Amino acid sequence: MKNRILSIDVLRGITIFLMIVVNTPGSWKYVWSPLRHAEWHGCTLTDLVFPGFLFVVGLSMSVSFRKYDGRGTGPILLKIIKRTSIIFILGLLLNYFPFFHKELSSLRIFGVLQRIALSFLLASLLLILSKHWKFILISTIGLMLLHWFILYQYESPDPYALASNIATQIDLFIVGDAHMYHGYGQAFDPEGLLGTLTGAAQILLGYLIGYQVTSKEVDNDTITFLVVLGAVLIGLGLLWNKVLPINKPLWTGSYVIFTTGILACVFYALVRLIDLMKKTRWTLPFRVFGLNPLISYILSGVLVRLLLFVFRTEDQTGYAWIYENVFQVTFGDYGGSLAFALSATGLIYLIAYVMYKKGIVVKI
């Protein structure tokens, strides 16, 4: 390993910070548009957060996988299977928590952590086959084209519509209606099985970019390609959008390329600012989250579910009571909703900061 750059840890922390903020508004009725997901096609600021985390997974793998160079396939395969299983099971437990409000017969199978786990598994298996950049690039393109082909071949008037896409049919066949997300007004899971293909592609793109940056000494020449690559990917994503819509719920290939292009530019800015210019004092909050990203995300989910299902008044949830009686009356509808989210994030930060100061790092 030649160079582990701080910017990867900071970018990981930024994505976790934003994940918690966008997932914990005081009221979903009062959320400013940049903090909302696109209703279906399109991409908002919030729609960059989840692909940002998969991108960082790839960046991190470009460093961590070098530890296994020269070793047999067995040890790394066991590590991959163990990590995948733990993350997937944690996602299931988070969906089920606090364990009394839902029957197993209606437990949602997929989710954010499950998408991360399965995408990591697929990307890792491909990296075991070969770490040569040409193989990885061909695999990445192949995964996105395969995803597109599966979507496109489905016989429907619009294979990219909510009501008529094959991703829904696959999940209905594999897990059934009762185990799927119903937030769109029907059974459709935005973290369903088909999106694992393009989720893995996003990780592999992060790996390729991370390897290019971290395998050399970081300097202007090393990172200049990030801006050029970012611009090219954004352009390709917009071009592909003409025939395959940029769509987060379906996690289309155009969405992967477009968001990776933006993230490459963000990564460039962070590397220049942090690793070249040594401007690091502002990074502490994000380094704190970046040290224990999985625990921070899980704690935020636990907090939300405690306020929804455990701490209640007679006629409303603790979540709604705190928002209405503390934040809404103080900061108004939209301001109160954002203040609630920032306060919840701040609470998780305090826990993560204690872990940071004590040197506690939860690794899987």
matplotlib code that plots the C-alpha trace (Angstrom):
import matplotlib.pyplot as plt

x = [0.0, 1.7, -0.7, -3.9, -5.4, -7.5, -10.0, -11.5, -12.3, -13.7, -15.9, -17.2, -18.0, -19.8, -22.0, -23.0, -23.7, -25.9, -27.6, -28.7, -29.8, -32.0, -33.4, -34.5, -36.6, -39.0, -41.8, -41.7, -44.3, -41.9, -38.6, -36.9, -36.5, -32.7, -33.2, -35.9, -35.3, -36.5, -40.1, -39.0, -36.7, -34.1, -31.4, -31.4, -28.7, -30.1, -29.9, -26.1, -25.8, -26.4, -24.3, -21.7, -21.4, -21.1, -18.4, -16.5, -16.8, -15.0, -12.4, -11.7, -11.5, -8.7, -6.6, -7.8, -7.7, -4.0, -3.5, -4.5, -2.1, 0.0, -2.4, -4.7, -8.3, -9.6, -8.9, -10.2, -13.3, -14.1, -13.7, -16.0, -18.7, -18.5, -18.7, -21.6, -23.5, -23.1, -24.1, -27.1, -28.3, -27.8, -30.0, -32.7, -32.5, -32.8, -35.9, -37.3, -36.3, -37.8, -39.1, -42.6, -44.2, -44.0, -44.6, -41.9, -44.4, -44.4, -40.7, -39.1, -36.1, -34.2, -32.9, -29.9, -27.5, -28.7, -28.0, -24.5, -23.9, -25.0, -23.2, -20.0, -20.3, -20.6, -17.9, -15.5, -16.1, -15.2, -12.1, -11.0, -11.2, -8.9, -7.7, -6.5, -8.0, -9.2, -11.1, -12.7, -13.7, -15.2, -17.0, -18.4, -19.7, -21.1, -23.0, -24.6, -25.5, -26.9, -29.1, -30.3, -31.0, -33.0, -35.1, -35.6, -36.6, -39.6, -42.7, -44.5, -45.5, -42.8, -40.2, -38.8, -42.1, -43.0, -46.1, -44.4, -40.8, -39.2, -37.3, -40.6, -41.5, -38.2, -38.6, -42.2, -41.0, -38.0, -39.4, -43.1, -45.3, -45.4, -41.6, -41.2, -41.3, -44.7, -43.7, -44.5, -48.1, -47.5, -45.0, -41.7, -38.3, -35.8, -33.1, -34.3, -32.3, -31.8, -30.1, -27.3, -25.8, -25.5, -24.7, -21.7, -20.8, -20.7, -18.4, -16.1, -15.9, -14.9, -12.3, -10.8, -10.7, -9.3, -6.6, -5.5, -5.2, -3.8, -1.3, 0.9, 2.1, -0.8, 0.1, -1.5, -0.8, -2.2, -5.6, -6.1, -7.6, -10.5, -11.9, -11.6, -13.1, -15.9, -16.9, -16.8, -18.9, -21.4, -21.7, -22.1, -24.7, -26.8, -26.4, -27.4, -30.4, -31.9, -32.7, -32.3, -33.6, -31.4, -33.4, -32.3, -35.1, -34.2, -30.5, -30.0, -26.6, -27.1, -27.7, -24.5, -22.4, -23.9, -23.5, -20.0, -19.0, -20.2, -18.6, -15.3, -15.3, -16.1, -13.3, -10.9, -11.9, -11.4, -8.0, -6.8, -8.0, -7.1, -4.2, -2.4, -3.2, -3.3, -6.5, -7.8, -9.1, -12.7, -12.7, -13.0, -16.8, -16.6, -13.6, -15.6, -18.5, -16.0, -14.3, -17.5, -19.9, -21.9, -22.5, -23.4, -26.0, -27.5, -27.7, -29.7, -32.1, -32.5, -33.1, -35.9, -37.6, -37.4, -39.2, -41.7, -42.6, -41.4, -41.6, -45.2, -47.9, -51.5, -52.3, -49.0, -45.4, -42.5, -41.0, -44.0, -44.4, -40.8, -41.0, -44.3, -43.7, -40.0, -38.8, -41.9, -43.0, -39.5, -38.3, -41.5, -42.5, -39.5, -36.9, -38.1, -38.0, -34.4, -33.5, -34.9, -32.8, -29.6, -30.3, -30.7, -27.5, -25.8, -26.9, -25.4, -22.3, -21.8, -21.9, -19.5, -17.2, -16.9, -15.9, -13.5, -11.8, -11.5, -10.1, -13.1, -13.5, -16.1, -14.8, -16.4]
y = [0.0, 3.2, 5.9, 5.9, 9.4, 11.1, 12.3, 8.8, 8.8, 12.3, 11.5, 8.4, 10.6, 13.2, 10.5, 9.1, 12.6, 13.4, 10.0, 10.6, 14.2, 13.2, 10.1, 12.0, 15.0, 16.2, 15.7, 14.2, 16.8, 19.6, 18.9, 21.3, 20.1, 19.5, 17.2, 15.1, 12.3, 12.7, 11.3, 8.8, 9.8, 12.5, 13.2, 15.6, 16.4, 13.8, 11.2, 11.5, 10.3, 6.5, 6.2, 8.2, 5.6, 2.8, 4.9, 5.2, 1.4, 1.0, 3.7, 1.9, -1.5, -0.1, 0.2, -2.7, -5.4, -4.8, -6.5, -9.8, -9.6, -12.7, -14.7, -17.5, -17.0, -18.8, -16.2, -13.3, -15.2, -16.1, -12.5, -11.3, -13.9, -13.0, -9.3, -9.7, -11.9, -9.6, -6.4, -8.1, -9.6, -6.2, -4.7, -7.3, -6.7, -2.9, -3.5, -5.6, -3.5, -3.0, -6.5, -6.2, -3.9, -6.2, -9.9, -11.9, -12.7, -9.0, -8.2, -6.3, -8.3, -5.6, -2.2, 0.1, -2.2, -5.2, -3.4, -2.5, -6.1, -7.7, -5.1, -5.5, -9.3, -9.2, -6.6, -8.5, -11.8, -10.0, -8.6, -12.0, -13.2, -10.4, -6.9, -5.9, -2.6, -3.8, -6.7, -4.5, -1.9, -4.5, -6.1, -2.7, -1.9, -5.4, -5.2, -1.9, -3.2, -6.4, -4.4, -2.3, -5.4, -7.0, -3.9, -3.2, -6.7, -6.7, -6.6, -3.5, -0.1, 1.5, -0.8, 2.0, 3.0, 2.3, 0.3, -1.8, -2.7, -6.2, -5.3, -5.4, -8.8, -10.3, -9.2, -10.4, -13.8, -14.0, -12.5, -11.8, -8.8, -8.9, -8.6, -5.6, -1.9, -0.2, 3.5, 4.1, 3.1, -0.4, -3.2, -1.9, -2.1, 0.6, -1.6, -4.7, -7.6, -6.4, -3.2, -5.3, -5.4, -1.7, -1.2, -3.5, -1.5, 1.7, 0.1, -1.1, 2.4, 3.7, 0.9, 1.9, 5.6, 4.9, 2.6, 5.2, 7.8, 5.8, 3.7, 6.7, 9.7, 12.2, 15.3, 17.6, 15.3, 12.3, 13.9, 16.1, 13.1, 13.1, 16.3, 15.2, 11.8, 13.4, 15.7, 12.8, 10.6, 13.3, 13.9, 10.2, 9.8, 12.7, 11.2, 7.7, 9.4, 10.0, 6.3, 5.0, 7.5, 8.5, 6.8, 6.0, 3.6, 1.4, 2.3, 2.5, 2.5, 6.1, 7.0, 5.2, 7.0, 10.4, 10.2, 8.7, 11.7, 14.1, 12.2, 12.0, 15.8, 16.0, 13.6, 15.7, 18.8, 16.9, 15.5, 18.9, 20.6, 18.0, 15.9, 18.5, 21.8, 20.2, 22.0, 19.5, 21.3, 21.4, 17.6, 16.4, 15.8, 13.8, 11.9, 10.9, 9.6, 8.0, 6.0, 4.1, 4.6, 1.4, 1.9, 5.6, 4.6, 1.8, 4.0, 6.6, 3.9, 2.6, 6.2, 6.7, 3.4, 4.0, 7.4, 5.8, 2.6, 2.7, 6.3, 7.3, 9.5, 8.3, 9.7, 10.2, 8.9, 10.4, 11.4, 13.5, 14.9, 16.2, 17.7, 19.5, 20.6, 21.5, 22.1, 23.2, 25.8, 27.2, 27.1, 26.7, 24.0, 23.5, 25.0, 22.8, 19.7, 20.4, 21.4, 18.0, 16.2, 18.1, 17.5, 13.7, 13.7, 15.7, 13.1, 10.3, 12.4, 12.6, 8.9, 8.5, 11.2, 9.3, 6.2, 8.3, 9.7, 6.2, 4.8, 2.4, 1.2, -1.4, -3.4, -6.3]
z = [0.0, -1.1, 0.0, 2.1, 1.6, 4.2, 1.7, 1.4, 5.1, 4.9, 1.9, 3.7, 6.7, 4.5, 3.0, 6.4, 7.7, 4.7, 4.9, 8.5, 7.7, 4.8, 6.6, 9.7, 8.9, 11.6, 9.1, 5.5, 4.7, 5.2, 3.4, 1.2, -2.4, -2.4, 0.6, -1.3, -3.7, -7.2, -7.4, -10.1, -13.0, -12.3, -9.7, -6.8, -4.3, -2.0, -4.8, -4.7, -1.1, -1.5, -4.7, -2.8, -0.2, -2.8, -4.5, -1.2, -0.7, -4.0, -3.0, 0.2, -1.5, -3.7, -0.5, 1.6, -1.1, -1.5, 1.9, 0.3, -2.6, -2.7, -0.5, -1.6, -2.7, 0.4, 3.1, 1.1, 0.0, 3.6, 4.6, 1.8, 2.7, 6.4, 5.8, 3.3, 5.7, 8.7, 6.9, 5.3, 8.7, 10.3, 7.7, 8.3, 12.1, 11.5, 9.4, 12.2, 15.2, 17.8, 17.1, 18.4, 15.9, 12.9, 12.1, 10.4, 7.7, 6.6, 7.3, 4.5, 3.1, 1.3, 2.4, 2.3, 4.1, 2.1, -1.1, 0.1, 1.2, -2.1, -4.3, -2.2, -2.7, -6.4, -6.9, -4.6, -6.5, -9.7, -8.1, -7.0, -10.6, -11.7, -10.5, -14.0, -14.9, -18.3, -16.8, -14.1, -16.7, -19.0, -16.0, -15.0, -18.4, -18.7, -15.5, -16.5, -20.0, -18.5, -16.1, -19.0, -21.2, -18.4, -17.9, -21.6, -22.7, -20.3, -22.4, -21.2, -22.6, -20.5, -19.0, -16.9, -15.2, -11.6, -12.5, -15.3, -14.7, -14.4, -11.2, -9.3, -10.9, -9.9, -6.3, -6.2, -7.4, -5.0, -1.8, -2.3, -1.9, 1.9, 2.1, -0.2, 0.3, -0.2, 0.1, -3.6, -3.1, -4.4, -4.0, -5.3, -3.6, -4.5, -3.0, -4.8, -6.2, -9.8, -8.7, -7.2, -10.7, -11.1, -7.4, -7.9, -11.0, -9.0, -6.5, -9.2, -10.7, -7.2, -7.1, -10.4, -9.5, -6.0, -7.3, -9.8, -7.0, -4.1, -6.1, -6.6, -4.7, -4.6, -6.7, -9.2, -12.1, -10.2, -9.5, -12.6, -14.4, -11.8, -13.2, -16.8, -16.0, -14.0, -16.8, -19.3, -17.1, -16.4, -20.2, -20.9, -18.2, -19.7, -23.1, -22.0, -20.2, -23.7, -24.0, -20.4, -17.8, -14.9, -12.1, -8.5, -7.6, -10.6, -10.1, -13.9, -15.6, -16.7, -13.0, -12.0, -14.6, -14.0, -10.2, -10.4, -12.6, -10.0, -7.1, -9.0, -9.1, -5.4, -4.7, -6.7, -4.7, -1.4, -2.4, -3.5, -0.4, 2.2, 0.9, -1.2, 0.5, 4.0, 5.0, 7.5, 10.6, 9.2, 8.6, 12.2, 12.2, 9.0, 10.1, 13.3, 11.2, 8.7, 11.4, 12.3, 9.4, 9.8, 13.5, 13.0, 10.3, 12.4, 15.5, 13.5, 12.3, 15.9, 17.2, 14.6, 15.4, 19.1, 18.6, 16.3, 18.0, 21.7, 23.0, 22.4, 23.8, 23.8, 20.4, 18.6, 18.2, 20.2, 16.9, 15.9, 19.4, 19.6, 16.2, 16.7, 20.3, 20.2, 16.7, 14.7, 17.3, 17.4, 13.8, 11.8, 9.4, 7.1, 9.5, 12.3, 10.1, 9.2, 12.8, 13.9, 11.4, 12.4, 16.1, 15.5, 13.5, 16.2, 18.8, 16.7, 16.2, 20.0, 20.3, 17.4, 18.8, 22.1, 20.1, 18.1, 21.2, 22.8, 19.6, 19.2, 15.6, 14.8, 11.9, 10.1]

ax = plt.figure().add_subplot(projection="3d")
ax.plot(x, y, z, "-o")
ax.set_aspect("equal")
plt.show()
